[in-house]
Structures are given as structure tokens and as C-alpha cells.
Amino acid sequence: MPRPNVTREQTMEALGKLLRRYNEVGITTIFERATDRDGVGLYA
């Protein structure tokens, strides 16, 4: 399946929204089991 064509800025904005939503419902820890180096870099 091809990756969607999104910018890093769009990815970071979406990730920020997702993490804020997680925090709203009490989720404070997540685990990305199928990530790569680029994926880890999003959280650094």
C-alpha cells in the first residue's frame, strides 16, 4: 500500500492532535511497535 503524500508539518500537526486527544482521555503512554527510525524521530 503506498504511503500518503503528506508533509512533515502535516504529520507533526496530526500527531500533536492525536497525543492531545490521548491525554484528554487519560492515556499517558503509547507504544509504536511497527515503527522505523523516521517514526521514532517524530517523538524526539
C-alpha positions as CSV (number, residue, x, y, z in Angstrom):
1,M,0.0,0.0,0.0
2,P,1.5,3.4,-1.0
3,R,2.2,6.0,1.7
4,P,0.0,9.1,1.6
5,N,1.7,12.2,0.3
6,V,1.8,14.5,3.4
7,T,4.4,17.0,4.6
8,R,6.3,16.6,7.8
9,E,4.4,19.6,9.1
10,Q,1.1,17.9,8.4
11,T,2.3,14.8,10.1
12,M,3.5,16.7,13.2
13,E,0.2,18.6,13.4
14,A,-1.8,15.3,13.2
15,L,0.4,13.6,15.8
16,G,0.0,16.6,18.2
17,K,-3.8,16.4,17.8
18,L,-3.7,12.7,18.5
19,L,-1.5,12.9,21.5
20,R,-3.6,15.7,23.0
21,R,-6.7,13.6,22.5
22,Y,-5.0,10.6,24.2
23,N,-4.2,12.9,27.2
24,E,-7.8,14.1,27.3
25,V,-9.0,10.6,28.0
26,G,-6.1,9.7,30.4
27,I,-3.8,7.8,28.1
28,T,-0.2,9.0,29.0
29,T,1.9,6.2,27.4
30,I,1.9,4.7,23.9
31,F,4.0,2.1,22.2
32,E,4.6,2.1,18.4
33,R,5.6,-1.5,17.7
34,A,5.9,-1.3,14.0
35,T,7.8,2.0,13.6
36,D,11.2,2.7,12.0
37,R,13.9,5.3,12.6
38,D,11.9,8.0,10.9
39,G,8.9,7.2,13.1
40,V,10.9,7.3,16.3
41,G,12.2,10.7,15.2
42,L,8.7,12.1,15.3
43,Y,8.7,11.7,19.1
44,A,12.2,13.1,19.7
